């Protein structure tokens, strides 16, 4: 009898609030509406006052609960306010949040080798990236995929140890056009000019169909505390030690590690996310960041390329197989980046949080029952996920908070619209619920770079 393929269940995103599932902003909006309604009722009085009070309370309830594009007006208010503040107070050409990022070199070992590190001065983080390879995950059967997933879970478990220096772990799967490097083509000055010319023509015709896929794992540590003259040296030591430990765990898990990216390789990797042509030789080769950034409400332009950033609001709620993301990751013809940022949770803190969530979930359900509100299927699903998480922690599994982002890139705004439509269809097939990051495109764009950003 064939062995049943393993299924993986990620559970719903927790939406538990302060009281009975209500967030603080919702409570403040409804409370303000109730106070305003009472004041109107007492000041105007009569049927007119009661009508005005009812309208005000209804508006406050709609403001707090009525969803629009995945969010209520209460949730949209800070997003719109922040976007307007950036548009009014900052020039469109200013690099804005990217201006807090720097690319530094860190020496490693005694042979003079150097690695590239993205320094986030705003968040106080240092991030380095490792290029990871493998042999045919997509071609393996379910048993082989399950074995590799179990090995990767072992890598994560070792990263979430108590008292570790790791602050964020981020993996990125990128699909980029390979292009055609004219300098790598054979020279026609030889006696075989016709053959080399045909070869060059063949390469030029095939270039639009060639797409490169790569997976990188970025590791972030917090800036070390202490005197300024020791802070950089201590942080460099911490990130080097964490990188060495990560490489050992990946190799033990059977992953091919190509090594930590050098300063030039990291700069090329960042530049390829927005460059029109990925081949080296441009004017800004020494500068990894875009020279001009123009953020719109639903897209962002960096130099000559356009991007649309999505937040993965929901992962598959039902059990899925190991290859549910493969169509989104392996399909060519669409320039995109999938980035998932994970924050390790110390074991003791994770257990306490799971116990607290289970207790508060039961209390919320009892409060709803007492006041006549039905417990929804989603709420029951969240409670089941919390119970399952508590059991997994008791078995010794590691805990991570995580969030995912998708970036799609095109050479012009018209092509971006078509690319977004294709991406949304592919994501729906993978059972992902995408929310376009309206009003926060630049923030989302930085989350798809090796920065460790995106998991508050």
C-alpha positions in Angstrom: 0.0 0.0 0.0 1.4 3.4 -1.0 2.4 5.7 1.8 0.2 8.7 2.1 1.9 12.0 1.2 2.5 14.3 4.1 0.3 17.4 4.3 1.3 20.8 5.8 -1.1 23.1 7.5 0.0 26.7 8.2 -3.1 27.9 10.1 -5.0 31.2 9.7 -3.5 34.6 10.5 -4.4 35.5 14.1 -6.7 38.5 14.3 -7.2 38.4 18.0 -7.6 41.9 19.5 -7.8 43.4 23.0 -11.4 42.4 23.9 -13.5 39.7 22.2 -11.4 40.0 19.0 -11.7 43.8 18.8 -8.5 45.8 18.2 -7.6 48.9 20.1 -8.3 51.2 17.1 -11.8 49.6 16.7 -12.6 50.1 20.3 -11.4 53.8 20.2 -13.5 54.5 17.0 -16.7 52.9 18.4 -16.2 54.5 21.8 -15.7 57.9 20.2 -18.9 57.4 18.2 -20.8 56.4 21.3 -19.6 59.5 23.2 -20.5 61.8 20.3 -23.9 60.2 20.0 -24.7 60.7 23.7 -23.5 64.3 23.5 -25.8 64.9 20.4 -28.7 63.2 22.1 -28.3 65.4 25.2 -27.7 68.6 23.4 -30.2 68.4 20.6 -32.8 66.1 22.2 -36.0 64.7 20.8 -36.3 62.6 17.7 -33.9 64.7 15.7 -31.1 64.2 18.4 -31.8 60.5 18.5 -31.6 60.3 14.7 -28.3 62.2 14.6 -26.9 60.0 17.4 -27.9 56.9 15.6 -26.2 58.1 12.4 -23.0 58.9 14.2 -22.9 55.6 16.0 -23.6 53.8 12.7 -20.8 55.7 11.0 -18.3 54.8 13.8 -19.3 51.2 13.5 -18.8 51.2 9.7 -15.5 53.1 10.2 -14.3 50.4 12.6 -15.6 47.2 10.9 -16.6 47.7 7.2 -13.8 46.1 5.1 -12.5 47.8 1.9 -9.7 46.1 -0.1 -9.0 43.9 2.9 -8.9 46.6 5.6 -11.4 48.7 7.5 -11.3 52.5 7.4 -9.8 52.5 10.9 -6.8 50.4 9.5 -6.5 52.5 6.4 -6.3 55.8 8.3 -2.6 55.5 9.4 -1.6 54.1 6.0 -3.2 57.1 4.1 -1.8 59.6 6.6 1.7 58.2 6.4 1.6 58.1 2.6 0.3 61.7 2.4 3.0 62.9 4.8 5.7 61.3 2.6 4.3 62.9 -0.5 4.0 66.4 1.1 7.2 66.4 3.2 9.6 64.4 1.0 10.5 64.9 -2.7 9.5 62.1 -5.0 13.1 61.7 -6.1 14.4 61.3 -2.6 15.4 57.7 -1.6 13.4 58.0 1.6 13.5 54.8 3.6 16.2 53.4 1.4 18.4 56.2 2.6 18.8 54.4 6.0 20.5 51.5 4.3 24.2 51.2 3.6 26.4 48.5 2.2 29.5 47.7 4.2 32.4 45.3 4.1 33.2 42.9 6.9 36.4 41.0 7.1 36.1 37.2 7.7 38.9 34.8 8.4 42.6 35.4 8.2 42.9 35.3 4.4 41.7 38.8 3.8 38.2 37.6 2.6 35.4 40.1 3.0 31.6 39.7 3.0 28.9 42.3 2.2 26.6 43.5 4.9 23.5 45.7 4.6 23.5 48.0 7.5 20.0 49.3 8.5 20.7 52.4 10.6 17.0 53.0 11.3 16.3 49.5 12.7 19.8 48.9 14.1 20.4 45.7 12.1 23.2 44.1 10.1 22.2 41.6 7.3 24.3 39.3 5.2 23.1 36.9 2.5 24.0 33.3 1.6 23.2 31.8 -1.8 21.6 28.4 -1.4 21.3 25.7 -4.0 20.0 22.2 -4.3 19.6 19.3 -6.6 16.1 19.0 -8.1 13.6 19.7 -5.3 10.9 20.2 -7.9 11.8 16.9 -9.6 11.8 14.8 -6.5 8.9 12.8 -5.2 6.8 13.7 -2.1 9.0 11.5 0.1 12.2 13.2 -1.0 10.6 16.7 -0.6 9.3 15.8 2.9 12.9 14.7 3.8 14.3 18.0 2.7 11.6 20.0 4.4 12.3 18.1 7.6 16.0 19.0 7.2 15.2 22.7 6.7 13.0 22.6 9.8 16.1 21.3 11.6 18.0 24.4 10.3 15.3 26.6 11.7 15.2 24.8 15.0 18.9 25.4 15.5 18.4 29.1 14.7 15.7 29.7 17.4 17.9 28.8 20.3 17.6 30.6 23.6 20.0 33.5 23.9 21.1 33.4 20.3 22.2 36.5 18.4 20.0 35.9 15.4 17.4 38.6 15.1 15.8 37.8 11.7 16.1 35.0 9.1 14.9 35.8 5.6 14.7 33.7 2.5 14.2 35.0 -1.0 13.3 33.2 -4.2 13.9 35.4 -7.3 13.1 34.9 -11.0 15.1 37.2 -13.3 15.8 37.4 -17.0 19.2 36.1 -17.7 19.8 38.3 -20.7 22.6 37.9 -23.3 26.1 39.2 -22.4 27.7 40.2 -25.7 31.1 40.0 -24.2 30.7 36.3 -23.6 29.9 35.5 -27.2 32.6 34.0 -29.4 34.7 36.4 -31.4 34.1 36.5 -35.1 37.7 37.5 -35.9 38.6 33.8 -36.3 38.3 31.8 -39.4 34.9 30.5 -38.4 33.0 33.7 -38.7 29.9 32.2 -40.1 29.6 29.6 -37.4 30.2 32.1 -34.6 27.8 34.5 -36.2 25.1 31.8 -36.3 25.8 31.0 -32.6 25.6 34.6 -31.7 22.2 35.0 -33.5 20.9 31.8 -31.8 21.8 33.2 -28.4 20.2 36.6 -29.1 17.0 34.8 -30.2 16.9 32.6 -27.1 17.8 35.3 -24.6 14.2 36.5 -24.0 13.3 33.0 -23.0 16.1 32.5 -20.6 15.2 33.0 -16.9 17.4 32.6 -13.9 16.1 31.3 -10.6 18.0 31.7 -7.4 17.3 31.3 -3.7 19.1 33.3 -1.0 18.9 33.2 2.8 19.6 36.4 4.6 20.6 36.6 8.3 20.2 39.7 10.5 21.6 40.5 13.9 21.0 43.5 16.1 23.7 46.2 16.5 25.7 45.3 19.6 25.4 47.6 22.6 28.3 49.3 24.2 30.8 52.1 23.3 30.7 53.4 19.7 34.3 52.3 19.0 33.5 48.7 20.0 29.9 48.5 18.6 30.9 47.8 14.9 33.6 45.3 15.8 31.3 43.3 18.2 28.4 43.3 15.7 30.7 42.0 13.0 31.9 39.2 15.2 28.3 38.3 16.0 27.1 38.1 12.4 30.2 36.2 11.3 29.6 33.5 14.0 25.9 33.3 13.1 26.8 32.9 9.4 29.2 30.1 10.1 26.6 28.3 12.2 24.0 28.7 9.5 26.3 27.4 6.8 27.1 24.3 9.0 23.4 23.6 9.6 22.6 24.0 5.9 25.4 21.7 4.8 24.3 19.1 7.4 20.8 19.4 6.0 22.0 18.5 2.5 21.7 22.0 1.0 24.3 23.4 -1.4 25.8 26.5 0.1 27.6 28.8 -2.4 29.0 30.9 0.4 28.3 34.3 1.9 27.9 37.0 -0.8 30.9 39.3 -1.1 30.4 43.1 -1.2 30.4 43.1 -5.0 28.1 40.1 -5.2 25.6 41.6 -2.7 25.7 44.9 -4.6 25.0 43.1 -7.9 22.1 41.2 -6.2 20.5 44.4 -4.9 21.0 46.2 -8.2 19.5 43.4 -10.2 16.2 43.8 -8.4 15.7 47.2 -10.2 18.1 47.2 -13.1 16.7 47.0 -16.6 19.6 44.8 -17.8 21.2 42.5 -15.3 24.5 42.3 -17.1 27.3 44.3 -15.5 28.9 47.3 -17.1 26.4 50.1 -16.2 27.3 53.6 -15.1 26.2 52.9 -11.5 28.0 49.6 -11.1 29.6 50.7 -7.8 26.4 51.9 -6.3 23.9 49.2 -5.2 20.8 51.5 -4.6 18.5 53.1 -7.1 19.4 56.6 -8.0 15.8 57.8 -8.2 12.7 56.5 -6.4 9.1 57.6 -7.1 6.5 56.0 -4.9 2.9 55.9 -6.0 -0.2 54.7 -4.2 -0.2 51.3 -5.9 3.3 51.0 -7.4 6.9 52.2 -7.0 9.3 53.3 -9.7 13.1 52.8 -9.2 15.2 54.3 -11.9 13.7 52.9 -15.1 11.8 49.9 -13.7 8.3 49.6 -12.1 7.4 47.4 -9.2 4.2 46.4 -7.4 4.5 44.9 -3.9 2.0 42.5 -2.3 1.7 41.3 1.2 0.8 37.6 1.7 -2.2 38.2 4.0 -3.2 34.5 4.2 -1.3 31.3 3.5 -3.2 28.1 2.7 -5.7 27.3 5.4 -6.1 23.7 4.5 -3.5 21.0 4.3 -1.2 21.3 1.3 1.5 19.3 -0.3 5.2 20.2 -0.3 5.0 21.6 -3.8 2.2 24.1 -3.4 4.6 27.1 -4.1 6.4 25.6 -7.0 4.2 27.2 -9.8 4.8 30.6 -8.2 8.5 30.0 -7.8 9.5 28.2 -11.0 7.4 29.7 -13.7 9.4 31.8 -16.1 8.4 34.9 -18.0 7.6 36.9 -15.0 10.2 38.9 -13.1 9.4 38.6 -9.4 10.7 38.1 -5.9 9.2 36.0 -3.1 10.5 37.1 0.3 9.6 35.6 3.7 11.0 37.2 6.9 11.0 35.1 10.0 11.6 36.2 13.6 12.8 33.4 16.0 10.9 33.2 19.2 12.8 31.9 22.3 11.4 28.6 23.4 10.3 29.7 26.8 8.6 32.8 25.5 6.9 30.8 22.7 5.4 28.4 25.2 4.1 31.3 27.4 2.7 33.1 24.3 0.9 29.9 23.2 -0.6 29.3 26.6 -1.7 33.0 26.8 -3.3 32.8 23.3 -5.2 29.6 24.2 -6.4 31.1 27.5 -7.4 34.4 25.9 -9.1 32.6 23.0 -11.2 30.6 25.4 -12.1 33.8 27.4 -13.1 35.7 24.2 -15.3 32.8 23.1 -17.0 32.7 26.5 -17.5 36.5 26.4 -19.1 36.2 23.0 -21.4 33.4 24.1 -22.5 35.4 27.2 -23.4 38.4 25.0 -25.2 36.4 22.3 -22.5 36.6 19.6 -21.8 33.4 17.6 -18.4 31.9 17.6 -17.4 31.9 13.9 -15.7 29.0 12.1 -12.7 31.2 11.7 -12.4 31.7 15.4 -12.7 28.0 16.0 -10.0 27.4 13.4 -7.7 29.9 15.2 -8.3 28.1 18.5 -7.4 24.8 16.9 -4.3 26.3 15.4 -3.3 27.6 18.8 -3.8 24.2 20.4 -1.8 22.6 17.7 1.0 25.1 18.1 1.1 24.5 21.8 1.4 20.8 21.2 4.2 21.3 18.7 6.2 23.4 21.1 5.7 20.7 23.8 7.3 18.3 21.3 10.4 20.5 20.9 9.7 22.3 17.7 11.0 25.8 17.2 8.7 28.9 17.0 8.9 31.6 14.4 6.8 34.6 13.6 6.8 35.1 9.8 5.4 37.2 7.1 5.7 37.1 3.3 5.9 39.5 0.4 5.7 39.3 -3.3 7.3 41.9 -5.7 6.6 41.9 -9.4 8.8 44.0 -11.7 8.3 45.3 -15.2 10.0 47.8 -17.6 7.0 50.1 -17.9 3.7 50.8 -16.3 1.6 49.0 -18.9 3.6 45.8 -18.7 3.3 46.0 -14.9 -0.5 45.8 -15.1 -0.3 42.6 -17.1 2.4 41.1 -14.8 0.3 41.9 -11.7 -2.8 40.2 -13.2 -0.7 37.1 -14.0 0.9 37.0 -10.6 -2.5 37.3 -8.8 -3.8 34.3 -10.8 -0.8 32.2 -10.0 -1.0 33.1 -6.3 -4.6 32.1 -6.2 -3.7 28.7 -7.6 -1.2 28.4 -4.7 -4.0 29.3 -2.2 -2.4 32.5 -1.2 -4.4 35.6 -0.4 -2.5 38.7 -1.6 -3.1 42.2 -0.5 -1.5 45.0 -2.5 0.4 47.3 -0.3 -1.4 50.4 -1.2 0.3 53.5 0.2 3.3 51.5 1.5 5.0 50.4 -1.7 8.4 51.6 -0.8 8.3 50.0 2.6 7.2 46.7 1.0 10.0 47.0 -1.6 12.7 47.2 1.1 11.1 44.0 2.6 12.0 42.1 -0.6 15.7 43.1 -0.3 18.1 41.3 2.1 17.3 43.7 4.9 15.5 41.6 7.5 12.6 44.0 7.4 9.0 43.1 7.5 8.4 41.1 10.6 7.5 43.5 13.4 
